[in-house]
């Protein structure tokens, strides 16, 4: 009796924690879909700060995800379908989020966390959407109640989430103020609808924000940097202002003026997508499909790609991101 050979796939492996050179391409066992799951042949994925932190050993993947294959989002075609995985068919163009493992030829996810790729988008463009647009929309709209007329401060406005947030704020009729360490990125963000930009030096920007708002402060802050930026966020929030912390690339510690928090009745919240339970991931995907996907279909929102690399050049892509060269997303592509 013949023994069935385990199917293999190419994947980028974190061989050990360290600099980008620890990323190697190897042949590993391909995942198989179980009940409710769909296997996607990945055409493109993207590099996120979380991938860099995972490679350095600071941000492990959830227990049910590959521990040594990074990657939080993907675009590709349905390849195999488990029982009870919905109406997906082989060949369907899909994209979505995963807890890890998308730096590979195949990824397996729950069928209800997938979204159809609009016909107007390429796989590379689609791969630049899920993490940043779902994160920005969930934080700004679903959690912090963005409304028309709000003054919104967006840190690291040239990042992937930053470029998504600028477009969402504009679409909702609100005013955006962005921070960056370079004027070039602010100028690029203004082409997406950024109203005001501040070049940040020594993590100080609150005084300039107050000037730009006539001393009123901002209604909402999307904090993508963390660290000392949070102290400045609080200093420039208007009464009853809302602050949501998404990223911590500048560190996990900050000095908080609790007197301002109390006297101005501020709302401070933290959020992450990666470690949410399946039910919540399904919910944010449904919201994305119903409320955001139509904007892409109509061309009112667009993915911003900074640079594209081959999967085999993942180390080079990580170097590019760590050098803070990117305005928008860094994409990895796979052969058809």
Secondary structure, 3 states (H helix, E strand, C coil): CCCCCCCEEEEEEECCCCCHHHEEEEEEECCCCCCCEEEEEEEEEEECHHHHHHHCCCCCCCCCCCCCCCCCEEEEEEEEECCCCCCCCCCCEEEEECCCCCCECEEEEEHHHEEECCCCCCHHHHHCCHHHHHHHHHHHHHHCCCCCCCEEEECCCCCHHHHHHHHHHHHCCCEEEEEECCHHHHHHHHCCCCCEEEECECCECHHHHHHHCCCCCEEEEEECCCCCHHHHHHHCEEEEEEEEECCCCCCCCCCCCHHHHHHCCCEEEECCCCCCCHHHHHHHHHHHHHHHHHHHHCCCCCCCEEEEEEHHHHHHHHHHHHCCCCCCEEEEECCC
